[in-house]
Every structure is written in structure tokens, then in C-alpha cells.
Amino acid sequence: MTIRGEDLLITGAWALLIGAIVDTVGQTQQTLTSSDLGKDLVIKGNEIEAFGNALQAIGRTKLLASPAELPAIFTIFGSWIEGAGNTANAIGVNIEKNVDEDEGLKIDALGSGIQGLGSAFEAVGAYIATDSSFRSLNITANSLVTLGSFIESTGDIFLLQDKIKAGEYLLLIGSWIQLFGIIILLVAITLEVETISVR
């Protein structure tokens, strides 16, 4: 049985949403308690998000027209980069919790930066795509994920400079912005899949 690209897109979007919720709950718990409580949820959330990014990249590859369209290439590339960033986040937080806090924060900051770069590629892909009912939602969603990721990366840098309170609140704000972006992304992808199914 072959899994259709549309199904992978929707499943990937739901995985992103679940991962973002788990991550945001963990980050909220960690910030409000000023402790390591919630770090396990942050790790798990980033792992689920990375899985969702991979499903989306594979789904978009399956839907790729021949010859390949530039917007689709940007989006596929962005999904893989974003997945790499989420994976680095999970590894970084795990190292921060269990091995070396500073090393973990450095990897986490890098991961958030990579994730932001990936969603920026996806936003550009949506921007140069043909106009559609979901195009502006896609641009907005990926722009919010980019912004949230870069804010999280900045939060980790603040933590490395022992600006703990500011760093924790930046991580919290960044995770919530990403969650809102992913909710909008789910709506955009649902509309996109409905459009594909009608064809």
C-alpha cells in the first residue's frame, strides 16, 4: 500500500502540533518553576516535531511536479533543515540536563537557529508560490515559527551569559510563538490538502 503525499502532509502537520504543545507545556513548566521540571517534555516535543518535519518533507517530495517547482524545493529543503534543528534541540536539552549545561545550551541555541532558518526557507517557498487560499496562512505560520525559533536561540544565549530570568522568559515566549505558528500551519495545510484532493 502506497501512502499518498497528502496524507503525509496532514500527519506531519498534526505531529508538529502535538510536538509543539508538548514542548510548550514543558517550557512553561520549566520557566514557571525555575527548575529542570519540564525538560523531558521539551526533549520529547522536539523529537515529535522533527518526526513531523520529516513526514512533511517526504509528503511534499511525493507531490513534487516534474519539472520540479522552485517553491516546492524551498519548502522541502526547509522542512529537512527544520527537522535537523528540532533534532539538535532535543540533543542539546538532553546534554544540558544530563551531561554539561553550557554545552547543551550551545547545541540548543544552534538547533533553534537552524530550525528558524528551515522555517524561513518554507516561508520563502510559500511567498514565491502561486497565489492560493492558503498561501498567506503558510507565509504567516512559517514566519511565526522562524521568529519563535530565533527568540528561543536568543534565550539560550542569555542563559549562557547567566542572564537566567531573561533567558527563561525568552524561551517561553519563543515556544508560545512557535505554537501559534504551527496552529496556523495546520489550518494552511488542511486547506492545501483539500485543494489537492479536489483536483
Residue pairs with C-beta under 8 A, 6 or more apart in sequence:
4 62
5 58
5 59
5 60
5 61
5 62
5 63
6 59
6 63
6 193
6 196
6 197
7 59
8 55
8 56
8 58
8 59
8 62
9 55
9 56
9 59
9 60
9 63
9 189
9 192
9 193
10 189
10 190
10 193
11 52
11 55
11 59
12 51
12 52
12 53
12 54
12 55
12 56
12 59
12 189
13 52
13 56
13 182
13 185
13 186
13 189
13 190
14 52
14 186
15 48
15 49
15 51
15 52
15 55
16 48
16 49
16 52
16 53
16 56
16 182
16 185
16 186
17 52
17 182
17 183
17 186
18 48
18 52
19 44
19 45
19 46
19 47
19 48
19 49
19 50
19 51
19 52
19 86
20 45
20 49
20 175
20 178
20 179
20 182
21 45
21 179
22 41
22 44
22 45
22 48
23 41
23 42
23 44
23 45
23 46
23 49
23 175
23 178
23 179
24 45
24 175
24 176
24 178
24 179
25 38
25 41
25 45
26 38
26 39
26 40
26 41
26 42
26 43
26 44
26 45
27 38
27 41
27 42
27 171
27 172
27 175
28 38
28 172
28 175
28 176
29 37
29 38
29 41
30 36
30 37
30 38
30 39
30 42
30 168
30 171
31 38
31 168
31 169
31 171
31 172
34 164
34 168
36 97
39 93
39 96
39 97
40 97
42 89
42 93
43 90
43 93
43 94
43 97
44 90
46 86
46 87
46 89
46 90
46 93
46 111
47 86
47 87
47 90
49 83
49 86
50 83
50 84
50 86
50 87
50 90
51 83
53 79
53 80
53 82
53 83
53 86
53 118
54 79
54 80
54 83
56 79
56 189
57 76
57 79
57 80
57 83
60 72
60 75
60 76
60 79
61 76
63 72
63 196
64 72
64 76
65 72
70 125
70 128
71 125
71 126
71 128
71 129
71 130
72 125
73 125
74 121
74 122
74 124
74 125
74 128
75 121
75 122
75 125
75 126
77 118
77 121
78 118
78 119
78 120
78 121
78 122
78 123
78 124
78 125
78 142
79 118
79 122
80 118
81 114
81 115
81 117
81 118
81 121
82 114
82 115
82 118
82 119
82 122
82 145
83 118
84 114
84 118
85 111
85 112
85 113
85 114
85 115
85 116
85 117
85 118
85 149
86 111
86 115
87 111
88 107
88 108
88 110
88 111
88 114
88 115
89 108
89 111
89 112
89 115
90 111
91 107
91 111
92 104
92 105
92 106
92 107
92 108
92 109
92 110
92 111
93 104
93 108
94 104
95 103
95 104
95 107
96 103
96 104
96 105
96 107
96 108
97 104
102 160
105 156
105 159
105 160
106 156
106 160
108 152
108 156
109 153
109 156
109 157
109 160
110 153
112 149
112 150
112 152
112 153
112 156
112 174
113 149
113 150
113 153
115 145
115 149
116 145
116 146
116 147
116 148
116 149
116 150
116 153
117 146
119 142
119 143
119 145
119 146
119 149
119 181
120 142
120 143
120 146
122 138
122 142
122 145
123 138
123 139
123 142
123 143
123 146
126 135
126 138
126 139
126 142
127 135
127 139
129 135
129 138
132 191
132 192
132 195
133 191
133 195
134 187
134 188
134 189
134 191
134 192
134 195
137 184
137 185
137 187
137 188
137 191
138 185
138 188
138 189
138 192
140 181
140 184
141 181
141 182
141 184
141 185
141 187
141 188
142 181
142 185
143 181
144 177
144 178
144 180
144 181
144 184
145 177
145 178
145 181
145 182
145 185
147 174
147 177
147 181
148 173
148 174
148 175
148 176
148 177
148 178
148 179
148 181
149 174
149 178
150 174
151 170
151 173
151 174
151 177
152 170
152 171
152 174
152 175
152 178
153 174
154 170
154 174
155 166
155 167
155 168
155 169
155 170
155 171
155 173
155 174
156 167
156 171
157 167
158 164
158 166
158 167
158 170
159 167
159 168
159 171
160 167
161 167
